[in-house]
């Protein structure tokens, strides 16, 4: 009897949900599209028959609830059908092909994109890695169709609403993931309504006691607060009505999670949070918004520095509104947001609003393009990320931007996250400009590349055709685009340079044997690749360039009759080698040692460092003997006569300890065409100060000129070059 009663209860609940869905859909879809959604429901109900959620309800109730959430945001018919069917591929025997045949390829693709990662690689063992891989796959699917993330967000929202039966630890884990990933994604896509719901539910799941105490305290003061809201709302309506504007005024209490975050940041009790309520004014036109702002500032005194114009300068997620904080009639600060009805629709639904209004709403289309551009950057980032956890770390940086507005020399506005540097700005303008930047001017003043940007700055990027990204840049860039572009360029550059260096090294060894790489028959090369289990000849050259394989051993194998035979080394094999020519611009496969800073013109020695290529030391480096023991594979090397670039070197300078001494040194070095990279005070007393100065020079001649000029200064007592 109880089984029959349960079945009747489940059937009644399903009927109520599908009826509610149909009523919501009837507000914006035609009957044929609604019938298709009902057909999807019937198919999904049959597929999930016998499946129940932990809460005890029939499983089909979950996807229908997800569809209702999307219907309230006015998702198109295909998106609604995908929401109803979003778990059938994962949890039932239904295939993607069957969905395509019964409905459409579009619906099948959406369902496939939403499907969670069911099979994890063997290397993906921890829960964190599993979650990270799921999120990574989700963004790959989003790249094909943004509706995938809308279904995922609605799916996560209903899961959060039904967390009650979960164990506390699992509740906290899901809530933390929601706060870290899903709520910020909703914010990034301009879906504030979904974001606020996710944040509130996550807060309740993570800190149930704090939530209960805070909610009780808010409810206790609700009566008084409602009276305050009604009074202020009435005053604003009266003043705006007197001006002849047709606006709608709405007062509201702030989101409980927002209140909690403010208490944490300010480290105060609830009683000390005054702006617990806010007001919105909805206008017909943008002009009315600015006129309303003037009326508000005439009615209440604005707080300096607390006005934000997001209409002229929209947020990255497309959000537009005027924000101001004023001192209210009770002496407490109140927040007022002013926007048009259209702006409010976009603020509430964000990217979801696009599917209903895409045919006649140009702003929605622009927002769609902006969201796609963001996804494009994320997809580029996931290609360069080492693993899923690194991808998630980069994603979190991108999801929590506080924007700064800076200007190009032409007056164009560029939005970048707070804390971003000049390199971030250069890549925001264009990838090619970022790759080629060497310096910059802020408000006509030269500044280093790691300078952090602030609101209102005018930034001019200085580029050079020979410039390329530096691995050091990764330490102080913040944007996804900059980080992924630098990594992509370095990865490609290192590979190409390693292949080029490997070819030079192998050809040099073959020349000792009176051969040339071009004269080696293809059959010999292919046989060698097979013996060494290397896929291609370029892979072999890359291994040689990176120091993973010794060039003279490869050359010996190529010249032996039997490539498989053991290599026979002559005593003179090493002594006959001609020196390798170092150009100084090879890149990461040739590294100049930081202990002795060799520069063109120095006597140099080098060794293979497996995985890193060739490391070059000064011939008189103090670490030479230690390094020789650790790395026996040494090379004879020489500088190329046309070696070019800016090379760091280090000077130890004893100067008189007097005011302006360091500034005099810096000015003199700058006059000689050099830049100071670092200054360290080693010793200091009342009379003498000893500094270690790292500067850039072209070669030994350039360094000698600088040292002679510094010796002529009366404040310089002694100057020597540091060689390790």
N, C-alpha and C positions, 0 to 999 in steps of 0.2 A: 504493500500500500504506500509506504514511504517513497519507494522508487518511482511509482506513478506520480506521486505528488511532486517529487523533485523534477521529473520530466516536464510536468505541466508548468512548474515555476520557471525552468530554463526556457521553455517555449514562449511563455508570456514575456519574459525579459527580452528575448530575441525579437519578438514582434514589436515590443515597445521601442527598441533601439532602431530597427529598420524603418519603423514609421516615423520616428524622429528624424532620421537621416533623410527620408523622402520629403518630409515637410521643409527641411532646411534647403535641400537641393531645388525644390520647386520655386524658390525665391530667385533663382538665376539661371537654371538649366531648362531646356525644353523637355517634353515628355519622353521623346525617343531616347534621349541621353539618360534620363532617370530610369527608364526601363532597362537599359544596358547595365546600370549600377545594381539594380535589383537582380538581374540575371547573374552578375558577378557574385552577389551575396548568396544566391541559391547554390551556385557552384562551390563557393567557399564553405558554406554550411555542410554540404555533402562531403567535401574533402576532409573537413575537420571533425566529422561526426565521431563521437566516442572519446574525443579529446577534451580535457578539462584543465583549467588553470588551478594554481594552488589555492586560490580563493574559493574554489568549488564551482564557479560559473562555467558554462560551456565556452570552449575556446573561441568560437566564432564571435562572441561578444567583444573580445579584445579588438580584432581588426575593424569591426563595425564602429566601435568607439573612436578608433583612430580616424576612420573616414568622417565621422561626425565633426571632429576637431578641424579637419581640413575643409569640410563643407562650410563651417562657420567662417573660414578664411576665404571661401569662394574658390576653391580649387576646381580645375576643369574636370570633365568626366573621366578622362583617362587616368588622371591622378587619383580620383576617388576609387576607381576600380582597382588600381594598383594597391591602394591602402587596404581595401577589403581582402585582396588576395596576397598580401605581402609576405605571408608565412607559408603558403602552400607548397612552394618548391622545397623549402627547408624541412618542413614538418610532415609532409604527406608525399605519397608516391607520384604526385603530379609533376610533369616535366615542363620546362620552358617551352618546348615545341608544342605541347598540348595546349598551353595557355595561348600561344600565338594563333593556333588553329581555331580555338573556341572564341577568342576575343579579337586581339590584334597584336601585331609585332611590337607596337609601341607599348602596350600594357605589359607584354611579356618582358620586354627590355627593362621597364621600370621595376617590375617585381624582382627580376634577376639582380638589378643593381642594389635593391634594398636588402636582399637576402644576406644574412650574416655569414661570416667566415666559419664554416662548419668543420673544415679539416685544417688543423694547424701543423706547420712544418715541425719536424722532430726537434729542430733547434729552438723552437718557440715553446718553452716549457713553463715559464712563470706566468702568473695571472696578469702581471703588468704587461708582459710581452704580448700576451693573447689579446688584451684590450687594445694595445697600441696597433697591432696588426689589423684588428677589426676596423679601427678608426681610419687607418691608412687605406684599407680597401674601400671604405665608404667614400673617401675623397676621390679615389680613382673613379668610382661610379658617378659621383657628382659631376665630374668633368664632362661626362656624356649628357647628363640631364639634371638640372638643378632641382627638379621635383623629387629626386631621390632623397635629398637632405630634408625636404619638407615632410615627407612620409616618415623619415627616421626621427625627426623632432616630435611629430605627433605621436609616434610609437613610444618614444621615451617619455613623453608627458603622461600617457595613459599608464605606462609601467610605474611611474613615480606615484600616480594617484592610487595605485593598487599594491603598494609596497607593504601594507599592513601585515600580511601573513609571512613575510620573509624573516629569517633570523637577523638579530640586530647587527651582526658583523657584516652580513651581505647588504643590509640596508645602507650602512655607512659607506661601503665600497661603491655601490651604485650611485649614491648621492654625491660622493666626492667626484666621481667621473662626470656626473651631470654638471656639477659646478665648474669643473675644470675645462670641459670640452663642449657639452651640448648647449648650456646657457650662453656662453660666449659666442658660439656659432649663431644662435638665434639673434643675439645682439648685433653681430657682424652683418647679418642679413636684414637688419632693421625690424625684426619681429619682436617688439618690446612686450606684447601681451604674452606670448609664449615664454619669453625669457623670465618675466616676473613670476609666472606660475611655476616654472622649473626651479627658480631660486628659492621660492617660499617652501615648496615641497622638499627640496634638498636640505634646507635649513632645519625643517621639522624632523627629517629622517636622521640627520647627523647629530643634532643636539636637541632631542625631544624635551628635556627638562628646561633648557634655556628658552626654547620656543614657547613652552607652556607658561613659564613665568612672565616672559615678555608680553605674550598675548593677553594674559590676565591683567597685567598692568595697563596695557593700552585700552582694554575694554573698560577698566575701572574709571579711566578718565575720558571715556568715549562721549558721555553725555555732555560734559563741559566743552569738549573739543568740537562736538557737532554744533553746539551753540555758537562757538567762535567762528566756525566755517560758514554757517548760515549768515551771520552778521556781516562778515567780510564780503561774502558772495553778493549779498544784497547791496552793499555800498558800491561795489564794482559795477553791478548791473545798472544801478541808478545813474552813476556818472557816465557810463558808456551810452546809456539810453538818451541822456541829455545832449550828447554830442551828435546824435542822429545816426550813429553806426548800428548796423544790424549784426550783432555778435551774440554768441552763446557762451555763458560763463558757467564753469563747472568746478566745484571744490571737491577735494578728495584727501584722504589720509594716505601717507606714504606707505610703500611696500614694507612689510615687517623685516625682510632681509636687508633692505636698504637702511632701515633704522638700526639694525644690529651692527652692520658694517660701520656706520657712523659712530656708534658707541665704542666699537673696538679701536677705530682710528684715533678718535679724540680722547679715548680712555675716560669716558664720563658715564654717569648713570642716565637712565631714561629721562629723569626730571630735568636734566641739563640740556636735553635735545629740544630746541624750541621749534625748529621748522619741520614738525612732524606732518604738516599738511601743506598742500600745494593747490594752486588754482590754474585752470587752463581757460584760455579765451580762444574760441573758434571763430574765425572771420571768413568773409567771402573772398577777399582779394589780399594780395601781398601788401598793397598800399594801406588797406584797413589795419593790417597787423602793426605796421609802424605807427599809424595814427593812434591805435589802442595803446601802444607802448608809451607814447607821449602822455596820454590820459592817465595811465597808471603812475608814471613818474611825477605827474602833477598832483595826484591824489595822495601817494605815499612817497616818502623820501627813499631814493635808491641807495644801496650800499655800494660805494666805489669799488671798482674792480670785479664786481660780481655779475656783470652783464655779458651775455654771449649771443652773438648774432650767427646762428646756424642757418639762416635763410640765405644770406649773402655768401657764407662759407659753410656749405653742408658738411656733415660728418662723412666719413668714408663709407658708411653703410647707407647713405642717401638721406639720413634724417635731417629734417629742416624744421626750425622753430626759433623763436626769440625767447631767451631765458633771462630773467632778471630777479634779483632778490631785493626786497624792499623792507623797510621797517613798518610793520602793521600797526593797527590802531591800539593794540595792547602792548606796544613797545617790543614785540618779538619779531624776528625776521620771518618772512613768508616768501615762498618761491612762486613765481608766476611764469607760465609758459604761454606764448601767443603763437598761433599757427592757423593756417587755413584748414578747411574741412578735408581737402585733398591731402594736405601734409599729414593730418592726423591719421587718415586711412593708411598712408604709406608707413607712418610710424608704428601703427598697431600691427599691420600684416606684413610690411616690408616686401620682400621678394615675392611672397605669396600673392600680393595684389596684382602682380603682372599678368597672371593667366586670365583674369576676367577682363582687364582693361587694356590689354596689349594692342587691340585694334585701333583705339582712339586716344591713347594716352602716351604722348611722346616722352614724358618724364619717367614713366614706368619702364619704357624701352631703354632709356639711358641708364636707369638703375640696374636693369637686367645686364646691360653691357658691362657696368662697373662690377657687378657680382661675378660675371664670367671672367673678367680680368683678374680678380682676386683668386678665383679658382685656378686660372692658368698659372699664376705665380706659385700657388700651393703644389700643383702638379709638377712644376719644375723643381720645387724644393724637395719633393718626395723622391725624385730621380737621383738627386745628389746626396740625400741623407744616407748615412751608413747603415742604419737599421730603423725599425719601426719606432723604437724608444727615442732615437735622435729626432725622428720626424715629429713625434709628439712634443718634444721639448721646443723645437722650432715653431710648431703650430701654436703653442701656448704663448710664445712671445708675440706672434702675429695677432692673436685673438684679444690681447689686452692693450690696445694702443690708446695713448692719450695724445691727441693730435697737436702738432705745431704747424703753423702756416708760415712759409717763407716764400720769397719772391725770386724769380729769375731776373737777370738784367733787363729783359724786355717787359717786366711787370707781370708776367704770368705767375699764378699762385700754385705752389706745390705743397701738398699735405704729406707730412711724414710723422711717425710716432715720436712722442717726447723722448729725449735721450738719443735721438738719431744724430749721426755725424755727417760731415761733408760727403763722405763716400756713399752713405745711404742716399743723400740728395742727388748725387751724380747718377746713381743707378735708377733713381726714381724718374729722372729726366729721360735717360735712354741708356740701355745696356752698353752700347759702344762708348758713350761718354764716360761711364763708370770704369770700363776696362782701360781707358786711355788717360784717366785723370792723374795729374802729378802734383797739383797744388790748387789753391782756391783763394779768392778774395771775398771777404765779408765786409760789406759797406766800404768797398775800395781798399781795404787793408788786407795784406797777405797773411794767411793763417795756416797752421798745419792741418793735414787731412783728418786727424782724429778729433778736431774741434766739434763740440756738441752745438747743435743749432737751437735758437730760441725764436719765439714769435716775432715776426716783422723784419727779420734779417733779409738783406738782398745778397744772394750768393752767386758768384761767378766762378765757374769751373775752368781751370786751366788744363788743357790736354797736350799731349805730345804723341807724335806718330810711333815713337819707339817704346812708349810706356806700356806696361801690362800689370795686371793685378798682383798683389803681393800677399803671401800666406799670412803675414802679420795683420793684414786688414781684418781678418776673421775675428781678431780679439776685440775689435771695437765697432763692428757694424751691428745693427739691431734689426733691420728689416729682412723679411724673407727673400725678397727679390735680390738684394745685395749679396746676402750670404750664399744663395744658390748660384748666382751668376759667377761669383768669385770661385766657388768650389768647382763648377763646371769648367771654367777657363783653366784653372790650375791643373785639374785632372787631365784635360786634353793636352795642355801645354807640356806637362811633365812627361806624358806618354810620347809625344812627338819629339821632344828634346832627348829623351832616353834612346829612342830609335836612332836619331841622328848621331848622337854620341857613340852608340854601339856600333854603328856603321863605320865611323871614323876609327874607333879602336880596333875593330876587326880588320879593316883595310890596312891599317898601319902594321899589324902583325903579319899579314899576308905579304906585304911589301918586303919585310925582312926575309921572307922565304922566296923572294923574287917572283911573287904572284900578285894578282890584283883581283878584287872581289868580283869584278865584271867578267873575269875569265873563268871563274869556277862554274862548272856545268850544273844545270838545274837538277840533274839526277843525283849528284853528290849532295846538294843542299837538301833535297827531299829525303834522301836516305838518312842524313844527319838528324833532320827534324823527327823522323820516325824513331831513331835510336834514343834521342833525348826526350821523346814524348812531348814535343812542343808543337802546338797547332800550326803556327805560321812562322815564316822567316822574320816578319816584323816583331813577333813575340820573342824570338830568340835575340834579335838586336836590342829589344827593350831590356831583356834580362842582362845583357852585356853592359848596356849603358847604366843600369841601376846597380851594377856590381854583384849581381847574383850568379853570374857565370864569367870566368876568366877568358879574355879574348885570345890570349896566346894558346890556351888549351883548345878552344874551338878551331882556331886556325890550324893547329897541328892535326886535329881530327879530319878536317877538310882535305888536308894534303896527304893523308895516309892512304895506302891502297885499300886497307881494311878499316873502315870507319869504326867498326865494333871493337877493334883490337885496343889493348892498353896503349896509352900515349907514351912515347919514348922522348925524354927530354935531354937535350944536349947541354953541356956546361955553359956553352956560349949563348944559349937561347935568350937569356935575360940581358946579357951584356951588349948584345947587338941591337937592342931596341932603340929606335929613334925616339926623342922626347915627344910627348903629346903637347900640341899647341893649345893653350888656354886663351880664349877670347875675352873672358870676363862677362859675357852676356848670355852664356848658355842657359842659365836658369837654375832650376832646382836640382838637376842631375849633377851639376858641379857646384859645390858649396865652398865658400871661402870661410876658413876657420875663424871663429869669433875670439879665440884666445890671442892670436897674433895679428889678425887683420891684414893679410897680404894684399898688396896693391900692384898694379902694372909697373914693371921695372925691378921688382924684388926678385931675388933668387927664391924659387919655390920648389916644394916637393908635394907629392899627393899619394893617397892610398884609396883602395876600394872599400866602401862601406856598404855591405849587402843591404839592398832595399833602398838606399839613398843615393847611390852613384859614387862620384869622386869627391873627396874632401881635400882641399888645397891648404897647405900650411906654409908659413914663412920658413926659409931654410934655417934661420937662427931661432926658431920657436923654442921656448923653454920646455914645452911639452913633447918635443920631438921624440926623445928616447922612450918616454912612457907610451906614447901612441904607437911607436914602432913595435913594441912588444905585443900590444893588443891587436894590431893590424899588420901582419907580415906582407900583405900584397901591395907593395909600394910601386909607384910609377915614376919615371923621369918625365918632368913636365917643364914647359917654358911658356912665358907670356907671348901672345901674338903681338907683332909690332903695331897692329891697328886695334888693340884692345880698347874698348870704349865703355863709358858709364861713370856713375858716381860710386866710389868705393869707400866704405867706412874705415877709418884708422883711429888710433888712440894716442893722445899726447899727455905726458905728465908735465905740468907746468907749476913752477914755484913763483908766486907773485907776492908783491907787497900787500899786506892786509890793510887796504884803505878803501874808502867809499868810492864806488864807481869803477873799481878795477875790473870786475868781471864784465861790465858793460863795455869797457874799452877793448877787452879781448874779443868779445863777440862782434863788435863793430869792425875791428881789424880783420877778423876771419871772414866776415861777410864781404868786405871790400875786395878780398882776394878771390871771390867767386866760390866760396865754400859755405856749407851749412853745418850748424852744430846740431847733433842728434841727441847728445846727453852730456850733462856736467855732474860730476861727483866730487864733493869735498873730502879729501883723504885725511889731511891734517890741518890744524889751524891753531895759531897762537896769536899773541898781540901784534907781532911784526910780520910773520910770513904765513901765507895760505897756500896749500898744495892742492891743486885740482887735477882730476882726470877728465879730459875733454875728448868726447868722441865726435869727429867731424868727417865730412865727406870730401874726397879729393879725386882728381882724374888719374893721377899717376905719381911716381916718385918725384918728378920734376915739379909738379904742382905743390906737393907736400913740402919740398925744400923751399919753394918761394914763400909759402905761408910761415914756415918756421923762421926764415931769415927776417921776415917782416915783424914777427912777434918778438924776436930777440932785440930788435931796435927799440922796442918800447921800454921806457925807464922803469916801469913797474915789474917787468919780467926779470927774475933773477936766474932761472935755469929752465931749460926746456929739453925734454928727451922723448923719443918715440917708444911706446910700449910694444914689445914683440912677444907677448905671452907671459 
